[in-house]
Amino acid sequence: MTRSVFKVGFIIILVVGFAAYGLYKSKDFLGGPKIIIESPVNGQTVSNSYLEIKGAAKNVSLLYLNGRQIFTDRNGVFKENLLLARGYNIIEVSAKDKFNREIRLKREVVLK
């Protein structure tokens, strides 16, 4: 009797442990795509019309800068150059994951 209770308890602990580990490992996957734009800062004023957009993306299948597809390196880092128009510019980085979940980030930049 005691031995069977011990076995059932051990199996329950093992199953709960595997389930918790699986949820922990899949949290990024289940959370959808993520984008971090390191530069430029929102509202930044620049004097050079040639601007480098830098950032990172996680859990993405497709990544776009102002509607044009861009790519990341193995670590999810992207660097793209963009030619700004004089005055107010809106820069949009968007991403989709393989389940078609989408995220969009915008930065507003002013070229003097």
CORZI-V643484 format. One record per backbone hydrogen bond with DSSP energy under -1.0 kcal/mol. NH is the residue of the N-H (numbers start at 1). CO is the residue of the C=O. If there is no record, write none. Layout:
nh=[NH	NH]
co=[CO	CO]
This chain:
nh=[5	6	7	8	9	10	11	12	13	14	15	16	17	18	19	20	21	22	23	24	25	26	30	31	34	36	38	39	43	44	46	51	53	54	55	56	57	58	61	62	64	65	66	68	70	73	76	78	80	82	84	87	89	91	93	94	95	96	97	100	103	105	107	109	110	111	112]
co=[1	2	3	4	5	6	7	8	9	10	11	12	13	14	15	16	17	18	19	20	21	22	26	27	58	56	54	54	108	41	110	82	80	39	78	36	76	34	96	96	94	68	92	65	63	77	73	55	53	51	49	111	109	107	105	64	103	62	101	97	95	93	91	89	44	87	46]
